[in-house]
Amino acid sequence: MVVVGYILNNVGSIKKAIVLFSLVLILITPLVSSMYKTREPIVIVQETPMAGTTGYTVSKTICTAQREIIVYNGTVNDPSADWYYDSQHSEIHNDDSGVNVELSGNVTLTRTYSQLSMARFYGSPTLPLQNYSEVKFLVNIRIVRGSANLSLYGYITAWPDDDYCDLGESITHLEEGESRALVVKIAPSEVYNLTTGLIVRSNMRVYITSSEESSVQIGEVLITADSNEDLYPVTFEMLSPDGESLLVNPYMSTLRELGSRTVNGEYSCFPALELFRNGSTTEPSIFVPRTSNETLYLAAGQYEWIAGWFTQYDGFGGSWNRWLDDSYNISFILEPGDSISIQIRISAYRLSIDLSPSFAYCIVFVQAGTNAYVARYNGYFPLQGIEYLFIPRSTVYSISLGAPFLERAGVFKETDGTTSVYISITYPQFTIQGIILDWGQILGLIGASLLLLLMVLGGMKNSFAGIRKDRNRRMNLLPVSLYFITLFLPWVNYSFENTFAGPAMTV
């Protein structure tokens, strides 16, 4: 009772003490937070053996010959089928009818500069073109609102070389309520001067622009092929030694997206096959599976394949050195009436990265290699939580991770090249309901909360009229208090998107 009486008799002094204490907490917040932001994270590295062995299995079932092939039937926004997009002043949504594109029209950025809204979709189906007499790309498009300029462009590359053959472009302009099927056709005779290999990579681009607010619906995308000879399906799956698909992991899709080279433009290393048909006039072709359980329609015959990790780097004189590393030979006979499924287990190891706490991290740079930094795996990947990617046999790992507003973490590890590597990176921050905080921010929140609490309690003890009068006076401090609170709460939503340009962070 004595303490309560003392408090009641000295309310003014207590208020002043609380205000002073709150201000001290707010003032020391930047200092304490900066200490946490510059503190290096705790890094733990562990190695574990990789189970399983390399090799392949061939399974056969009976099927009928086909001369009309559906290579793809889907949408332009299906990452699992190797579609990517980029956009400007537009929104893209999937629905049951396909893909809807909402364009903002002509957007004024400055008094003298404006931009058209646009969306581009890219697809890269791989085709055994020498088996086909014609290939057709078809995209159905309808204008729901407004108007738009539309085009479908196609070209063929003799990947991994940069040479290409232009296939032409289908261009049109549609008004509201109109629809059109854009079509581009390929004849093998058009690419004979480009390559004599069995496999080519086709590239198609759907490009939409509009100068007014418009809504465009992209419906079915159909890729069909005709052949003058009987063809049979050969489905193959690239697996790790312990039987996990190398292409289901979402972070392995970064390799698909980057195509022939990784981000820095020098190195690349990803699962691949070299295909050759015995007795054929075609040359061996490098084929990189783009999806899990990919199917090629091939003619009957005996095939020799090589499975491994495709590797290339810039050699002397501007030429590229390319080879399949950690590879072995695959041989099978495709007889009339066969449908073949091949499971291919290549040498691969998991690189697991456990990031804590879980929040929107910046891009992680991963470099793995052998023999004094001959890079065999080199690229940027957006990682959250416990994630892993498959890499070829490596003896040296160099990993750099930079989280927003935090100290960059670097990890260097040497191994004997026969183990999977687990890396745990723990920052000194923690999470509360998904919000990343440190003790400096907590102190700032406590100080700001005490100031607000004093305002509320001061108003409650007055009469109704006094509350209104006192509130009007005290509300002047509310914007200041809210300002301090927003210094400590990250009012930003981060998300990662896979686009044609590579992993990107949107805010």
PEJOCOR-V230700 format. One line per field, one symbol per residue. phi: phi as a letter, one per 20 degrees, with the letter a starting at -180 (. if undefined). A space follows every 10 residues. Layout:
phi->???
This chain:
phi->.fffffffec ffffgfffff fffffffegg fffffffeff fedcccccfe fnceqbcddc cebefcccde fbbaceccgf dmdcbcbblb cccebfepcd dddenedeec fdcbcffbbc ccccfecfff edeaccdcce cceebmbbec bcdcbdcege fefbcfdobd cbccdgnebb deccdcdgff dgfeadffdc decccdcccb ecfbccdeef dcdccdcecf ccfcdccecf genefedegf effgfgffmf begfmddbab gbcddbdfme efegcecdgd bflfcdecef qdddccdrdf cbbfefmned ecadeldbec cbdeegnedd ccddddfbce ddcddcfebf effeedccab llmffdbbad beccmecbce cfgbdccccc ccegmcffdc ccbdcencce ddcdcdeffb dclneeccff ffffffffff ffffffffff eefgffffff fgffffefgf fffffffddf ecddbdcecf fogcddd
